[in-house]
Amino acid sequence: MRYPAKPDDSIRRFAALRNFSLHTPTFTLRKGGETMEETKSARFLRVAEPRVNRACKAISLIGNLARGDYEYTDEQANAMIAAIQNELDGVKMAFKRKQEKKFKF
């Protein structure tokens, strides 16, 4: 069992989101002298997939440190895990704040 999930799993999760589209404003994407219009949801999917895959790969590589090839203390391992967890908690809160609805007149 790999820790965490394989990076390919995130591709499958994001691929399911491609089937619906939000009516959001578009912005201009310039690539190689070519101008394209892209929605915010399409940009999110385009940018998020490789970032999530890189993060999963990096976490997997950190998990490889737990194999028998390295010497470490429990304090060192706990410090690494706490640092990763703090960053993940911050990301969760950022997405949660976006979803919270507040009462306004």
C-alpha positions in Angstrom: 0.0 0.0 0.0 1.4 3.4 -1.0 1.1 6.4 1.3 -0.8 8.5 0.3 -3.1 7.6 -2.6 -1.4 7.2 -6.0 -1.2 10.5 -8.0 -3.3 8.9 -10.7 -6.3 8.7 -8.3 -6.5 12.5 -8.2 -6.7 12.6 -12.0 -9.8 10.3 -11.9 -11.4 12.5 -9.3 -10.8 15.7 -11.3 -11.9 14.1 -14.5 -15.4 13.5 -13.0 -15.6 17.3 -12.5 -15.0 18.0 -16.2 -18.5 16.9 -17.2 -20.2 19.9 -15.7 -19.6 23.5 -16.5 -20.2 26.6 -14.5 -21.4 29.8 -16.2 -18.5 31.8 -15.0 -16.7 34.8 -16.5 -13.9 33.9 -18.9 -10.4 35.4 -19.1 -7.9 35.6 -21.8 -5.1 33.0 -22.0 -2.2 33.9 -24.2 -0.1 31.0 -25.3 2.5 31.1 -28.1 0.9 34.2 -29.6 -2.5 32.5 -29.6 -5.3 34.0 -27.6 -7.9 31.7 -26.0 -10.9 32.3 -23.7 -11.0 30.1 -20.7 -13.6 29.9 -17.9 -12.5 30.1 -14.2 -13.6 26.5 -13.7 -11.6 25.3 -16.7 -8.6 27.1 -15.5 -9.0 25.6 -12.0 -9.0 22.1 -13.5 -6.1 22.8 -15.8 -4.0 24.2 -13.0 -5.1 22.0 -10.1 -4.5 18.6 -11.7 -0.7 19.0 -12.1 -0.4 20.7 -8.7 -2.2 17.9 -6.9 -0.2 15.3 -8.7 3.1 17.0 -7.7 1.9 17.3 -4.1 0.9 13.6 -4.0 4.3 12.6 -5.5 6.2 14.7 -3.0 4.3 13.2 -0.1 4.9 9.8 -1.4 8.6 10.5 -1.6 8.6 11.8 2.0 6.8 8.5 3.0 9.8 6.6 1.4 11.9 8.1 4.2 10.1 5.7 6.6 11.6 2.7 5.0 14.6 1.2 6.7 17.2 3.1 4.6 17.3 6.1 7.0 17.8 6.8 10.7 15.4 9.3 12.3 13.9 10.0 15.7 10.2 10.0 16.5 10.6 13.8 17.1 11.9 14.3 13.6 9.1 12.2 12.0 6.4 13.9 14.1 7.8 17.4 13.1 7.6 16.5 9.4 4.1 15.1 9.7 3.0 18.2 11.7 4.4 20.5 9.1 2.6 18.7 6.3 -0.7 18.5 8.3 -0.5 22.3 9.1 -0.3 23.1 5.4 -3.1 20.7 4.6 -5.3 22.2 7.3 -4.6 25.7 5.8 -5.7 24.5 2.4 -8.9 22.9 3.8 -9.8 26.1 5.6 -9.2 28.1 2.4 -11.7 25.9 0.5 -14.1 25.8 3.4 -14.2 29.6 3.7 -15.1 29.8 0.0 -18.0 27.4 0.5 -19.4 29.1 3.7 -22.5 31.2 3.1 -23.0 34.2 5.3 -26.2 36.1 5.9 -26.4 39.5 4.3 -29.2 41.9 3.7 
